[in-house]
Amino acid sequence: MPGADKTIYLSFDDGPHPEITPFVLETLRQFGAGASFFCIGKNVVQHPGIYRQILAEGHVVGNHSHHHLNGWKTGEEAYVQDVAQAAQQIATTLYRPPYGRITRGQAKQLQNRLGLHIVMWSVVSGDFDRGLSPAGCLTNGLKAGPGAIVVFHDSEKAFSRMRYALPRVLEHYGEKGFLFKPIHL
């Protein structure tokens, strides 16, 4: 993010999850940190209370599709319809493509038809990688600098690594005077 002196933008993909998202929210609360949650539409339908809690605590939400489709393996119209389905549950102009995979045509359609802005990341924690240790996830998270968008996941697959790395990343950068803010475009 441009012009973001001593600010880091934490983001979380794939929730809301009934156990993991509350852990993330509590951890963020402990450090006075704001974040952006890129939610999957079907998870919002299944866990609307957690979704409302994200918003009530002052965080920002983004659309992460309804069924977590890979844009490189999905036709343009089917992809746009899936994102539009999620948009019925998630009021936002932010969109992050699952796996970071989206075609130019899909991106153009999401912008023109749904008014969405694509938001990627600059630092990947790697918490989703079962072959990565929790310490390795922390090492990745500590590669952030001013204006970085760091991606973690509030999902079962990522939890053991994210649970270790997130509080340590917050503590490390907090001690250096960084702020953690949600993404606003």
C-alpha positions as CSV (number, residue, x, y, z in Angstrom):
1,M,0.0,0.0,0.0
2,P,1.5,3.3,-1.0
3,G,2.3,6.0,1.6
4,A,1.9,3.6,4.5
5,D,4.8,4.6,6.9
6,K,5.0,2.1,9.7
7,T,1.7,0.4,8.8
8,I,1.2,-3.2,8.0
9,Y,-2.0,-4.6,6.5
10,L,-2.8,-8.0,7.9
11,S,-5.3,-10.1,5.9
12,F,-6.9,-13.4,6.5
13,D,-8.4,-15.7,3.8
14,D,-10.9,-18.5,3.8
15,G,-13.1,-17.8,6.9
16,P,-15.2,-17.3,8.8
17,H,-14.4,-20.4,10.8
18,P,-16.2,-21.1,14.1
19,E,-13.1,-21.8,16.1
20,I,-10.2,-20.3,14.3
21,T,-11.7,-16.8,13.4
22,P,-12.5,-16.1,17.1
23,F,-8.9,-17.0,17.9
24,V,-7.7,-14.5,15.3
25,L,-10.1,-11.8,16.6
26,E,-9.0,-12.3,20.2
27,T,-5.3,-12.1,19.2
28,L,-5.9,-8.9,17.1
29,R,-7.8,-7.4,20.1
30,Q,-4.9,-8.2,22.5
31,F,-2.6,-6.2,20.2
32,G,-5.0,-3.4,19.2
33,A,-4.7,-4.5,15.6
34,G,-7.0,-4.0,12.7
35,A,-7.2,-6.5,9.8
36,S,-9.0,-7.4,6.6
37,F,-10.9,-10.7,6.3
38,F,-11.4,-12.1,2.8
39,C,-14.4,-14.4,3.4
40,I,-15.8,-17.3,1.4
41,G,-19.5,-16.8,0.8
42,K,-20.6,-20.3,1.8
43,N,-18.7,-19.9,5.1
44,V,-20.5,-16.6,5.8
45,V,-23.8,-18.4,5.2
46,Q,-22.8,-21.2,7.6
47,H,-21.3,-18.8,10.3
48,P,-23.1,-15.5,10.1
49,G,-22.5,-14.6,13.7
50,I,-18.8,-14.8,13.3
51,Y,-19.0,-12.7,10.2
52,R,-21.0,-10.0,12.1
53,Q,-18.4,-10.2,14.9
54,I,-15.6,-9.4,12.4
55,L,-17.5,-6.3,11.4
56,A,-18.5,-5.3,14.9
57,E,-14.9,-5.3,16.0
58,G,-14.0,-2.8,13.3
59,H,-12.3,-5.0,10.8
60,V,-12.9,-4.9,7.0
61,V,-14.3,-7.7,5.0
62,G,-13.5,-8.7,1.4
63,N,-15.0,-11.2,-1.0
64,H,-13.0,-14.4,-1.6
65,S,-15.7,-16.0,-3.9
66,H,-18.5,-18.3,-2.8
67,H,-16.9,-21.7,-3.4
68,H,-13.1,-20.9,-3.4
69,L,-12.8,-21.4,-7.1
70,N,-9.5,-21.4,-9.0
71,G,-9.8,-18.8,-11.7
72,W,-7.4,-20.6,-14.0
73,K,-9.6,-23.7,-14.0
74,T,-13.0,-22.0,-14.2
75,G,-14.7,-20.3,-17.1
76,E,-15.2,-16.6,-17.0
77,E,-19.0,-16.5,-16.6
78,A,-19.1,-19.3,-14.0
79,Y,-16.3,-17.5,-12.0
80,V,-18.1,-14.2,-12.1
81,Q,-21.4,-15.8,-11.1
82,D,-19.7,-17.5,-8.1
83,V,-18.2,-14.2,-6.9
84,A,-21.6,-12.5,-7.5
85,Q,-23.2,-15.2,-5.3
86,A,-20.7,-14.4,-2.5
87,A,-21.4,-10.6,-3.0
88,Q,-25.0,-11.3,-1.9
89,Q,-23.6,-12.1,1.6
90,I,-20.5,-9.9,1.7
91,A,-20.9,-6.1,1.3
92,T,-17.6,-4.9,0.0
93,T,-15.7,-3.6,-2.9
94,L,-12.6,-5.7,-2.1
95,Y,-11.9,-9.0,-3.8
96,R,-9.1,-11.5,-3.4
97,P,-9.0,-14.4,-5.9
98,P,-8.5,-17.8,-4.3
99,Y,-4.9,-19.1,-4.8
100,G,-4.2,-15.7,-6.4
101,R,-5.3,-17.1,-9.7
102,I,-7.5,-15.0,-11.9
103,T,-7.5,-14.3,-15.6
104,R,-7.5,-10.8,-17.0
105,G,-11.0,-11.3,-18.4
106,Q,-12.3,-12.4,-15.1
107,A,-10.7,-9.4,-13.3
108,K,-12.2,-7.0,-15.9
109,Q,-15.6,-8.5,-15.5
110,L,-15.5,-8.3,-11.7
111,Q,-14.5,-4.7,-11.9
112,N,-17.0,-3.7,-14.6
113,R,-20.0,-5.8,-13.5
114,L,-19.5,-5.9,-9.7
115,G,-17.4,-2.9,-9.0
116,L,-14.8,-5.0,-7.2
117,H,-11.1,-4.0,-6.7
118,I,-8.6,-6.9,-6.8
119,V,-6.4,-7.0,-3.6
120,M,-3.4,-9.4,-3.6
121,W,-0.6,-9.5,-1.1
122,S,3.1,-8.7,-0.8
123,V,4.0,-11.2,2.0
124,V,2.8,-14.8,2.1
125,S,3.1,-16.3,5.6
126,G,2.8,-19.8,4.1
127,D,0.6,-20.9,6.9
128,F,-1.4,-23.1,4.5
129,D,1.8,-25.2,3.6
130,R,1.7,-28.3,5.7
131,G,5.4,-28.8,4.9
132,L,6.4,-25.5,6.5
133,S,7.1,-25.4,10.2
134,P,5.5,-22.8,12.5
135,A,8.9,-21.2,12.8
136,G,9.1,-21.0,9.0
137,C,5.7,-19.4,8.9
138,L,7.0,-16.8,11.4
139,T,10.1,-16.2,9.4
140,N,7.9,-15.4,6.3
141,G,5.7,-13.1,8.3
142,L,8.7,-11.1,9.5
143,K,9.5,-10.2,5.9
144,A,7.0,-7.4,6.0
145,G,7.9,-3.7,5.7
146,P,6.0,-0.5,5.7
147,G,2.8,-0.8,3.6
148,A,3.1,-4.6,3.3
149,I,-0.1,-6.7,2.9
150,V,0.5,-9.9,4.8
151,V,-1.7,-12.9,4.1
152,F,-2.6,-15.5,6.8
153,H,-5.5,-18.0,6.7
154,D,-8.2,-18.5,9.3
155,S,-8.7,-22.1,8.2
156,E,-8.1,-25.5,9.8
157,K,-5.3,-26.4,7.4
158,A,-3.3,-23.3,8.4
159,F,-4.2,-23.1,12.1
160,S,-1.1,-24.7,13.8
161,R,1.3,-22.5,11.9
162,M,-0.9,-19.3,12.0
163,R,-1.5,-19.8,15.8
164,Y,2.3,-19.8,16.4
165,A,3.2,-17.0,13.9
166,L,0.5,-14.4,14.3
167,P,1.0,-13.2,17.9
168,R,4.8,-13.2,17.3
169,V,4.4,-11.1,14.2
170,L,2.1,-8.7,16.0
171,E,4.5,-8.4,19.0
172,H,7.6,-8.0,16.8
173,Y,6.2,-5.1,14.7
174,G,4.3,-3.6,17.6
175,E,7.6,-3.2,19.5
176,K,9.0,-1.4,16.4
177,G,6.1,1.1,16.5
178,F,4.1,-0.3,13.5
179,L,0.4,-0.1,13.3
180,F,-1.9,-2.8,11.9
181,K,-4.8,-1.5,9.8
182,P,-7.5,-2.8,7.6
183,I,-7.3,-2.3,3.9
184,H,-9.4,0.7,2.6
185,L,-9.5,1.5,-1.1
